[in-house]
């Protein structure tokens, strides 16, 4: 299982995936730091990766039906969150679930709670 981190995700979030022995790549690594949503999703699909983003647009199942991608994690956090707070919340979320449950699903993560919609 692979994860693709959108450009709006702190680069330091890669350390969480490394700690949990999960493969992840950041948009910055592949020259997609200025990419539009379609390019981001196409890269994630092409690489069979679960997209990790703060962009609520990716939670729209009409635009991104569950069967059209490998999974999406949308993090809805306050704009004032610093990178270390973001990374800690992501770490807590990923530790609290079985990552396999994210395949072909959309997960919305907020402070202290989350919901996962599966195919």
N, C-alpha and C positions, 0 to 999 in steps of 0.2 A: 504494500500500500504506500502510495506517494502523496505528498501534499505540495501544493503550489501556493506560495504566499503572494498576494496582490501587493502592488507598490504602496498601498496605504497601510500596510502592516509594518510595525517597527522591525527593522533589520535584525535587531537583537532577539526577536522571537524565534529565530532559527535555533537558538540554544535549547529551547524547550523540546523541539523535535529530536535534537541530538541526544539530550538527556534520556528521552523515552525510546531511543533506538528506532525512531521513525524517520524515513527519508523525506527530506523537504528541500525545496529550492525557492529562492526569492526572485520576484520579477526583475529586480536590479541585476541579477546574475545573467539573465538572458536578454537584456536590452529592452525590456518591456515596462520600464518605469514611467513612461509617458503614454502607454497604450490605452486604447479605448476598451470598453467592456467586452466587445465582441472578440477582440484580439486576445484578451486575457482568458476568456472562456475557451476559445479555440486552442490555445496553448495547453490549458488544463486537460481538455478532452484528448488532444493529440498525445499527451504524455500520461494519460490514464491517471490523473491526479485529482485529489480532492482540493477544491479551491478554498483558501482561507482569506477572508476579506472583511472590511468594515462597510462596504457598499451595500446598502439595503436593496438596491435594484436587483441584485443577484438572488434575492429571496422571492422574487416574483415568479411563481410557478407557471404563469402564462407565457412569460418570455423565456424561462429556463425550466421546462418541464423535467420532472424527476428522472424520466427515462433518457433524457438527452445528455446527461453528464455523469460523472463519477461521484459527485457529492459536493456540497458547499457548506462551509461554516461561516456564518455571518456574526461578527462580534459587534454588539450594540452597546457601546461604552460611552461614558461622558467625554465630551471634547477636551475637558481639562485633565484627563488621565495622562500621566507621564508614561514613557516607554516601559519603565520597570513595573508599574502597576498593571499595564496591559499584559506584559509577559507573565506576571504572577497569576492573573486571572486565567489566561490561556492555559498555563501549566495546571492549575487547579481543575479546570474543565477536562482537559485531556486525561488527567489521572483518575477522574471520577467516572469515566465511561470506558466501555470496550470500544476501541477505535474502529473495529470491524463494523460496528453499528452505524458508522458514518458513511459507509459505501452506499451509493444511490439514495442519499438522504439529504435533507436540508436541516442544518442545526442553527438555531438562533440562540446566541449566548449573551446573557445580560449579567449584571452583578448579582450573584447569589442564586441564579436560576438559569435554566436552559430548556429548550424544547426541541425535539427532533421529529421531523416528518419524513417517513420512509415511503418508498414506492410500494 
